[in-house]
Amino acid sequence: MEKKLYETLKANAEKLKSEIEKIPGEKIVTVNSSFLKDGFGKFDVGSLKTHPDFLKVLMEGMKIGAGIIVRQFTEEKIEKNTPKGKMMIPKKNIYGISCANNNYTWLVEESVFEAFYTDCKTGEMLDIEKDITCCGYYF
């Protein structure tokens, strides 16, 4: 990779990582792309500060193309039926990011909703979850 492209990708990845870190509270970041080898190209980051490959994954996603979902856990809890029975689980705010052409774009609320609630295989609408709020994020 040429030096200028590498520097651009690294700067954009560092900026995106910083923006994700500014979302308050506990969060999970999932990167989906064809370049990832794990299952369907899914990469659960967990802790952004300690994951050694996060910047590399962001850079590759911006170069090849990737979709990113950030799940922010809120203080509010809701009762939900789970395989383990009824449980109180935190409500989540969902943010979406599109990566391509060596850069990234935060999705608006409507685009996050469409991406999150559309079955990727059938194109059918999925059931809406009470504990999820789709959000747009602007800097």
N, C-alpha and C positions, 0 to 999 in steps of 0.2 A: 504494500500500500504506500502510495507516495506520501511524503512527509506532511504536505499541506492538508491533504484529505484527512490523515490521521489526527492532526492537530484540531481540525474543524470538528470531527466526530467526537474527540475527547472533550473539547470545550462544550459542545452541545449536550453530551452525556452528563457531564458534571453539573451543568445548569439544570437539566431535568431532574437529576438526583436531588439537588438542592430544593427544587420546587416541591418534589414529592415529600421530602423531609419536613417542609413547612406545614403540611397538612397535620393538624394537631392530633394527638392521641395515638393509640395503638393501630397499626395497619398491616395489611398483607398486600404485597405486590405480586401480580402474576403476569408473566410475559409469555405471549403466544406467538410462535413464528415457525416457519418450516426449517430454519437452520438449527433449531434445538432438537436434541436427540431423545429427550425424555417423553415417551408416550406420544401425545398429540402436539408436541412442541411446547409443552407447558413448563414454566420455570417459576416455582414459588420461592421468592426471595427471602421471606421471613424478615429478619433484621437487616435493614439497609446499611447500618453502620458497620456490621461485622461480616457481611457476606463478601468474600474476596472477589467474586466474579461479576458483581452487579454492573460495574462500569463497562466491562468487556461485553456483557450481554446487551446493554443499552447501545453501545457503539455498533455492534453487529446488527442489532435490530434496526437502527437508523440507516444502515448501509443496505441491508437485504429487504427490510420491511418487517414490521411487528405490530401487534396490538397489545396494549398494556391495560390491565384493570388494577385499580387501587381500591382496596376495601378498607374503609376507615370505621373502626368500632366506636360507637357512641356510648355515653353513660346510660342512656335509656334502654330498658330491657322489655322484652315482650315474651309472652308464653307461646310456645310452639310445640306441636307434636313432632317427635323425633323417633327414630328406631328404638331409642332407649326410653321412650315414654315422653310425657310432657316435661318440658324444661324451660327455664327462663334464659333467653339468649339475648345478646346485645343487638340493638338495631345497627344497621350498617349504612354508611353513605358510600356509593360507588362512583368512581371517577374513571374516565376512559382517555387513553392517549393513543394516537396513531403515529407510528414511526415509519418514515420513508424518505428517500432522496436526501439522506445525510442529515435529517432534521426530525422534528416532532411537532405535533399539534394536539392541544387538549381538546377533547370533544365537548360539544354543547350538550345540555341535558337531554334533548330529544334524541340525539345520536347515541348517547350512552344507553338510554332506555331501549331503543331499537336493537342495539348490539347485544344487550344483556338478556332481553326477553325474546329473541328470535332463535329458534332451533337451527343450528348451522347446517344440518343435513337435510331438513325438510322445508325450511323457510317458514314453518308454522310458528304462531305466537305461543310462547310458554306461559304457564300460570304466573301471575304476579304475586310476589312474596310480600307479606305485611312488614317484614323486618328490613326491607331494602328501600332506600331512597336513591334514585339516580340523580347525579349532580353534574353540572357543568363547572369547569374551573377556569378562572381567568387570572392572568398575571399582568 
